[in-house]
Amino acid sequence: MLTLEKKLVVDEAGDPTEVIISWKDFLIIEELLGLDLDKEAIDDLETARQDREKGNIDTYIDLDDIE
C-alpha cells in the first residue's frame, strides 16, 4: 500500500483546497495510473483491448514467451 506524506492547504473556512505531495510520490502515482505512457504504448494497449473484446486469441502471447 502506498503511504503519502502530504501537506494540506485550506481556505479561510478550513476547507481543503489543495494537497502538496513530494515529487517522488507524484511520479509513483503517475506511473500507477499509466499517465507516463507514450503514444505507442497507449496505442498498443488499445489494440490489445480490442483484440480481447473480439476474442481474437491469435494475438495473445504465452506468459512463458515474455522475457
Biopython code that builds the backbone (N, CA, C, O; Angstrom):
import numpy as np
from Bio.PDB.StructureBuilder import StructureBuilder

atoms = [
    (1, "MET", "N", (0.840, -1.175, 0.000)),
    (1, "MET", "CA", (0.000, 0.000, 0.000)),
    (1, "MET", "C", (0.889, 1.243, 0.000)),
    (1, "MET", "O", (1.917, 1.288, 0.675)),
    (2, "LEU", "N", (0.484, 2.225, -0.750)),
    (2, "LEU", "CA", (1.231, 3.477, -0.863)),
    (2, "LEU", "C", (0.819, 4.421, 0.265)),
    (2, "LEU", "O", (-0.363, 4.718, 0.438)),
    (3, "THR", "N", (1.790, 4.881, 1.017)),
    (3, "THR", "CA", (1.541, 5.867, 2.064)),
    (3, "THR", "C", (2.110, 7.198, 1.600)),
    (3, "THR", "O", (3.284, 7.287, 1.239)),
    (4, "LEU", "N", (1.284, 8.224, 1.609)),
    (4, "LEU", "CA", (1.703, 9.533, 1.126)),
    (4, "LEU", "C", (1.953, 10.494, 2.277)),
    (4, "LEU", "O", (1.122, 10.656, 3.171)),
    (5, "GLU", "N", (3.110, 11.124, 2.232)),
    (5, "GLU", "CA", (3.365, 12.262, 3.103)),
    (5, "GLU", "C", (2.815, 13.465, 2.353)),
    (5, "GLU", "O", (3.192, 13.707, 1.206)),
    (6, "LYS", "N", (1.932, 14.216, 2.986)),
    (6, "LYS", "CA", (1.293, 15.311, 2.272)),
    (6, "LYS", "C", (1.106, 16.524, 3.170)),
    (6, "LYS", "O", (1.080, 16.424, 4.396)),
    (7, "LYS", "N", (0.977, 17.672, 2.516)),
    (7, "LYS", "CA", (0.639, 18.917, 3.201)),
    (7, "LYS", "C", (-0.713, 19.355, 2.653)),
    (7, "LYS", "O", (-0.919, 19.395, 1.440)),
    (8, "LEU", "N", (-1.610, 19.676, 3.538)),
    (8, "LEU", "CA", (-2.954, 20.079, 3.154)),
    (8, "LEU", "C", (-3.065, 21.596, 3.221)),
    (8, "LEU", "O", (-2.698, 22.210, 4.223)),
    (9, "VAL", "N", (-3.570, 22.195, 2.153)),
    (9, "VAL", "CA", (-3.806, 23.635, 2.104)),
    (9, "VAL", "C", (-5.303, 23.852, 2.271)),
    (9, "VAL", "O", (-6.110, 23.229, 1.582)),
    (10, "VAL", "N", (-5.667, 24.738, 3.188)),
    (10, "VAL", "CA", (-7.085, 25.003, 3.449)),
    (10, "VAL", "C", (-7.403, 26.474, 3.200)),
    (10, "VAL", "O", (-6.521, 27.332, 3.228)),
    (11, "ASP", "N", (-8.687, 26.743, 2.954)),
    (11, "ASP", "CA", (-9.120, 28.132, 2.783)),
    (11, "ASP", "C", (-9.458, 28.744, 4.146)),
    (11, "ASP", "O", (-9.238, 28.123, 5.186)),
    (12, "GLU", "N", (-9.993, 29.963, 4.126)),
    (12, "GLU", "CA", (-10.293, 30.675, 5.373)),
    (12, "GLU", "C", (-11.294, 29.925, 6.246)),
    (12, "GLU", "O", (-11.281, 30.065, 7.469)),
    (13, "ALA", "N", (-12.163, 29.129, 5.620)),
    (13, "ALA", "CA", (-13.177, 28.371, 6.359)),
    (13, "ALA", "C", (-12.636, 27.041, 6.871)),
    (13, "ALA", "O", (-13.333, 26.308, 7.573)),
    (14, "GLY", "N", (-11.396, 26.736, 6.520)),
    (14, "GLY", "CA", (-10.797, 25.471, 6.948)),
    (14, "GLY", "C", (-11.084, 24.308, 6.020)),
    (14, "GLY", "O", (-10.780, 23.158, 6.338)),
    (15, "ASP", "N", (-11.677, 24.613, 4.858)),
    (15, "ASP", "CA", (-11.973, 23.558, 3.884)),
    (15, "ASP", "C", (-10.744, 23.273, 3.029)),
    (15, "ASP", "O", (-10.070, 24.206, 2.592)),
    (16, "PRO", "N", (-10.441, 22.001, 2.783)),
    (16, "PRO", "CA", (-9.282, 21.651, 1.955)),
    (16, "PRO", "C", (-9.429, 22.201, 0.537)),
    (16, "PRO", "O", (-10.494, 22.095, -0.072)),
    (17, "THR", "N", (-8.366, 22.780, 0.026)),
    (17, "THR", "CA", (-8.370, 23.295, -1.344)),
    (17, "THR", "C", (-7.265, 22.686, -2.198)),
    (17, "THR", "O", (-7.420, 22.568, -3.414)),
    (18, "GLU", "N", (-6.167, 22.302, -1.590)),
    (18, "GLU", "CA", (-5.043, 21.732, -2.330)),
    (18, "GLU", "C", (-4.285, 20.752, -1.448)),
    (18, "GLU", "O", (-4.340, 20.814, -0.220)),
    (19, "VAL", "N", (-3.571, 19.837, -2.119)),
    (19, "VAL", "CA", (-2.691, 18.908, -1.417)),
    (19, "VAL", "C", (-1.314, 19.004, -2.060)),
    (19, "VAL", "O", (-1.192, 19.008, -3.285)),
    (20, "ILE", "N", (-0.300, 19.080, -1.244)),
    (20, "ILE", "CA", (1.077, 19.111, -1.736)),
    (20, "ILE", "C", (1.727, 17.779, -1.368)),
    (20, "ILE", "O", (1.747, 17.380, -0.204)),
    (21, "ILE", "N", (2.263, 17.096, -2.395)),
    (21, "ILE", "CA", (2.971, 15.835, -2.175)),
    (21, "ILE", "C", (4.374, 15.958, -2.767)),
    (21, "ILE", "O", (4.652, 16.864, -3.553)),
    (22, "SER", "N", (5.235, 15.050, -2.384)),
    (22, "SER", "CA", (6.604, 15.090, -2.909)),
    (22, "SER", "C", (6.609, 14.704, -4.390)),
    (22, "SER", "O", (5.704, 14.030, -4.881)),
    (23, "TRP", "N", (7.646, 15.147, -5.075)),
    (23, "TRP", "CA", (7.804, 14.816, -6.492)),
    (23, "TRP", "C", (7.913, 13.303, -6.673)),
    (23, "TRP", "O", (7.352, 12.742, -7.615)),
    (24, "LYS", "N", (8.635, 12.650, -5.769)),
    (24, "LYS", "CA", (8.800, 11.193, -5.826)),
    (24, "LYS", "C", (7.442, 10.495, -5.754)),
    (24, "LYS", "O", (7.169, 9.588, -6.541)),
    (25, "ASP", "N", (6.595, 10.913, -4.819)),
    (25, "ASP", "CA", (5.266, 10.312, -4.696)),
    (25, "ASP", "C", (4.410, 10.602, -5.925)),
    (25, "ASP", "O", (3.664, 9.739, -6.386)),
    (26, "PHE", "N", (4.518, 11.817, -6.451)),
    (26, "PHE", "CA", (3.782, 12.163, -7.665)),
    (26, "PHE", "C", (4.157, 11.231, -8.812)),
    (26, "PHE", "O", (3.281, 10.742, -9.525)),
    (27, "LEU", "N", (5.452, 10.983, -8.993)),
    (27, "LEU", "CA", (5.897, 10.109, -10.081)),
    (27, "LEU", "C", (5.381, 8.686, -9.900)),
    (27, "LEU", "O", (5.035, 8.024, -10.879)),
    (28, "ILE", "N", (5.326, 8.210, -8.663)),
    (28, "ILE", "CA", (4.783, 6.874, -8.393)),
    (28, "ILE", "C", (3.311, 6.818, -8.779)),
    (28, "ILE", "O", (2.875, 5.871, -9.432)),
    (29, "ILE", "N", (2.547, 7.824, -8.380)),
    (29, "ILE", "CA", (1.120, 7.868, -8.704)),
    (29, "ILE", "C", (0.922, 7.956, -10.213)),
    (29, "ILE", "O", (0.062, 7.273, -10.771)),
    (30, "GLU", "N", (1.710, 8.790, -10.868)),
    (30, "GLU", "CA", (1.626, 8.944, -12.315)),
    (30, "GLU", "C", (1.848, 7.602, -13.017)),
    (30, "GLU", "O", (1.134, 7.264, -13.961)),
    (31, "GLU", "N", (2.832, 6.846, -12.553)),
    (31, "GLU", "CA", (3.114, 5.541, -13.144)),
    (31, "GLU", "C", (1.983, 4.551, -12.859)),
    (31, "GLU", "O", (1.574, 3.805, -13.749)),
    (32, "LEU", "N", (1.477, 4.539, -11.625)),
    (32, "LEU", "CA", (0.383, 3.630, -11.271)),
    (32, "LEU", "C", (-0.852, 3.874, -12.131)),
    (32, "LEU", "O", (-1.556, 2.932, -12.495)),
    (33, "LEU", "N", (-1.112, 5.135, -12.452)),
    (33, "LEU", "CA", (-2.283, 5.483, -13.257)),
    (33, "LEU", "C", (-2.027, 5.360, -14.758)),
    (33, "LEU", "O", (-2.955, 5.490, -15.557)),
    (34, "GLY", "N", (-0.783, 5.111, -15.145)),
    (34, "GLY", "CA", (-0.455, 4.979, -16.557)),
    (34, "GLY", "C", (-0.327, 6.310, -17.268)),
    (34, "GLY", "O", (-0.358, 6.360, -18.498)),
    (35, "LEU", "N", (-0.184, 7.383, -16.519)),
    (35, "LEU", "CA", (-0.090, 8.704, -17.131)),
    (35, "LEU", "C", (1.276, 8.964, -17.745)),
    (35, "LEU", "O", (1.471, 9.964, -18.435)),
    (36, "ASP", "N", (2.223, 8.064, -17.494)),
    (36, "ASP", "CA", (3.577, 8.224, -18.017)),
    (36, "ASP", "C", (3.786, 7.486, -19.338)),
    (36, "ASP", "O", (4.892, 7.488, -19.878)),
    (37, "LEU", "N", (2.731, 6.854, -19.862)),
    (37, "LEU", "CA", (2.863, 6.063, -21.085)),
    (37, "LEU", "C", (2.961, 6.962, -22.311)),
    (37, "LEU", "O", (2.305, 8.001, -22.388)),
    (38, "ASP", "N", (3.792, 6.547, -23.273)),
    (38, "ASP", "CA", (3.878, 7.297, -24.519)),
    (38, "ASP", "C", (2.768, 6.843, -25.471)),
    (38, "ASP", "O", (2.051, 5.882, -25.188)),
    (39, "LYS", "N", (2.636, 7.539, -26.595)),
    (39, "LYS", "CA", (1.550, 7.262, -27.542)),
    (39, "LYS", "C", (1.608, 5.832, -28.059)),
    (39, "LYS", "O", (0.569, 5.194, -28.229)),
    (40, "GLU", "N", (2.802, 5.324, -28.311)),
    (40, "GLU", "CA", (2.938, 3.957, -28.826)),
    (40, "GLU", "C", (2.400, 2.933, -27.821)),
    (40, "GLU", "O", (1.694, 1.999, -28.201)),
    (41, "ALA", "N", (2.729, 3.108, -26.562)),
    (41, "ALA", "CA", (2.243, 2.187, -25.529)),
    (41, "ALA", "C", (0.726, 2.271, -25.393)),
    (41, "ALA", "O", (0.057, 1.249, -25.243)),
    (42, "ILE", "N", (0.184, 3.478, -25.446)),
    (42, "ILE", "CA", (-1.271, 3.656, -25.363)),
    (42, "ILE", "C", (-1.948, 2.994, -26.552)),
    (42, "ILE", "O", (-2.972, 2.330, -26.390)),
    (43, "ASP", "N", (-1.389, 3.167, -27.748)),
    (43, "ASP", "CA", (-1.949, 2.528, -28.944)),
    (43, "ASP", "C", (-1.895, 1.008, -28.826)),
    (43, "ASP", "O", (-2.850, 0.326, -29.197)),
    (44, "ASP", "N", (-0.789, 0.470, -28.314)),
    (44, "ASP", "CA", (-0.664, -0.981, -28.120)),
    (44, "ASP", "C", (-1.719, -1.501, -27.148)),
    (44, "ASP", "O", (-2.315, -2.552, -27.378)),
    (45, "LEU", "N", (-1.946, -0.768, -26.069)),
    (45, "LEU", "CA", (-2.961, -1.174, -25.095)),
    (45, "LEU", "C", (-4.361, -1.125, -25.700)),
    (45, "LEU", "O", (-5.187, -1.995, -25.420)),
    (46, "GLU", "N", (-4.631, -0.130, -26.515)),
    (46, "GLU", "CA", (-5.937, -0.029, -27.173)),
    (46, "GLU", "C", (-6.141, -1.196, -28.140)),
    (46, "GLU", "O", (-7.226, -1.777, -28.189)),
    (47, "THR", "N", (-5.116, -1.537, -28.900)),
    (47, "THR", "CA", (-5.202, -2.678, -29.816)),
    (47, "THR", "C", (-5.432, -3.966, -29.038)),
    (47, "THR", "O", (-6.242, -4.799, -29.445)),
    (48, "ALA", "N", (-4.731, -4.136, -27.929)),
    (48, "ALA", "CA", (-4.900, -5.331, -27.096)),
    (48, "ALA", "C", (-6.315, -5.404, -26.533)),
    (48, "ALA", "O", (-6.904, -6.483, -26.474)),
    (49, "ARG", "N", (-6.862, -4.267, -26.121)),
    (49, "ARG", "CA", (-8.233, -4.243, -25.601)),
    (49, "ARG", "C", (-9.222, -4.665, -26.677)),
    (49, "ARG", "O", (-10.133, -5.450, -26.415)),
    (50, "GLN", "N", (-9.044, -4.147, -27.882)),
    (50, "GLN", "CA", (-9.931, -4.502, -28.993)),
    (50, "GLN", "C", (-9.823, -5.989, -29.315)),
    (50, "GLN", "O", (-10.837, -6.647, -29.547)),
    (51, "ASP", "N", (-8.603, -6.525, -29.331)),
    (51, "ASP", "CA", (-8.411, -7.957, -29.584)),
    (51, "ASP", "C", (-9.105, -8.794, -28.516)),
    (51, "ASP", "O", (-9.747, -9.796, -28.831)),
    (52, "ARG", "N", (-8.977, -8.387, -27.257)),
    (52, "ARG", "CA", (-9.612, -9.119, -26.163)),
    (52, "ARG", "C", (-11.135, -9.091, -26.306)),
    (52, "ARG", "O", (-11.791, -10.118, -26.135)),
    (53, "GLU", "N", (-11.694, -7.929, -26.617)),
    (53, "GLU", "CA", (-13.145, -7.798, -26.758)),
    (53, "GLU", "C", (-13.679, -8.629, -27.918)),
    (53, "GLU", "O", (-14.793, -9.147, -27.854)),
    (54, "LYS", "N", (-12.883, -8.758, -28.978)),
    (54, "LYS", "CA", (-13.292, -9.539, -30.149)),
    (54, "LYS", "C", (-13.001, -11.024, -29.984)),
    (54, "LYS", "O", (-13.401, -11.833, -30.822)),
    (55, "GLY", "N", (-12.304, -11.390, -28.903)),
    (55, "GLY", "CA", (-11.946, -12.787, -28.689)),
    (55, "GLY", "C", (-10.869, -13.265, -29.637)),
    (55, "GLY", "O", (-10.772, -14.460, -29.915)),
    (56, "ASN", "N", (-10.067, -12.358, -30.130)),
    (56, "ASN", "CA", (-9.007, -12.664, -31.092)),
    (56, "ASN", "C", (-7.794, -13.234, -30.352)),
    (56, "ASN", "O", (-6.805, -12.533, -30.137)),
    (57, "ILE", "N", (-7.876, -14.508, -29.965)),
    (57, "ILE", "CA", (-6.824, -15.114, -29.139)),
    (57, "ILE", "C", (-5.534, -15.384, -29.914)),
    (57, "ILE", "O", (-4.504, -15.675, -29.305)),
    (58, "ASP", "N", (-5.572, -15.294, -31.240)),
    (58, "ASP", "CA", (-4.351, -15.488, -32.031)),
    (58, "ASP", "C", (-3.305, -14.407, -31.735)),
    (58, "ASP", "O", (-2.115, -14.610, -31.973)),
    (59, "THR", "N", (-3.747, -13.277, -31.222)),
    (59, "THR", "CA", (-2.803, -12.190, -30.932)),
    (59, "THR", "C", (-2.211, -12.294, -29.536)),
    (59, "THR", "O", (-1.312, -11.530, -29.188)),
    (60, "TYR", "N", (-2.704, -13.231, -28.730)),
    (60, "TYR", "CA", (-2.213, -13.396, -27.356)),
    (60, "TYR", "C", (-0.806, -13.985, -27.368)),
    (60, "TYR", "O", (-0.437, -14.712, -28.291)),
    (61, "ILE", "N", (-0.035, -13.671, -26.349)),
    (61, "ILE", "CA", (1.315, -14.200, -26.179)),
    (61, "ILE", "C", (1.341, -14.994, -24.876)),
    (61, "ILE", "O", (0.867, -14.515, -23.845)),
    (62, "ASP", "N", (1.891, -16.201, -24.921)),
    (62, "ASP", "CA", (2.024, -17.001, -23.705)),
    (62, "ASP", "C", (2.959, -16.301, -22.728)),
    (62, "ASP", "O", (3.957, -15.702, -23.127)),
    (63, "LEU", "N", (2.626, -16.383, -21.452)),
    (63, "LEU", "CA", (3.479, -15.761, -20.442)),
    (63, "LEU", "C", (4.897, -16.310, -20.484)),
    (63, "LEU", "O", (5.848, -15.586, -20.189)),
    (64, "ASP", "N", (5.051, -17.581, -20.846)),
    (64, "ASP", "CA", (6.382, -18.188, -20.923)),
    (64, "ASP", "C", (7.231, -17.570, -22.032)),
    (64, "ASP", "O", (8.458, -17.662, -21.998)),
    (65, "ASP", "N", (6.582, -16.940, -23.016)),
    (65, "ASP", "CA", (7.304, -16.336, -24.132)),
    (65, "ASP", "C", (7.758, -14.903, -23.854)),
    (65, "ASP", "O", (8.505, -14.317, -24.637)),
    (66, "ILE", "N", (7.304, -14.351, -22.744)),
    (66, "ILE", "CA", (7.668, -12.974, -22.407)),
    (66, "ILE", "C", (8.994, -12.979, -21.659)),
    (66, "ILE", "O", (9.168, -13.711, -20.685)),
    (67, "GLU", "N", (9.918, -12.162, -22.122)),
    (67, "GLU", "CA", (11.235, -12.080, -21.481)),
    (67, "GLU", "C", (11.324, -10.875, -20.595)),
    (67, "GLU", "O", (12.360, -10.642, -19.972)),
]
sb = StructureBuilder()
sb.init_structure("model")
sb.init_model(0)
sb.init_chain("A")
sb.init_seg("    ")
for serial, (resi, resn, name, xyz) in enumerate(atoms, 1):
    if name == "N":
        sb.init_residue(resn, " ", resi, " ")
    sb.init_atom(name, np.array(xyz, "f"), 0.0, 1.0, " ", f" {name:<3s}", serial, name[0])
structure = sb.get_structure()
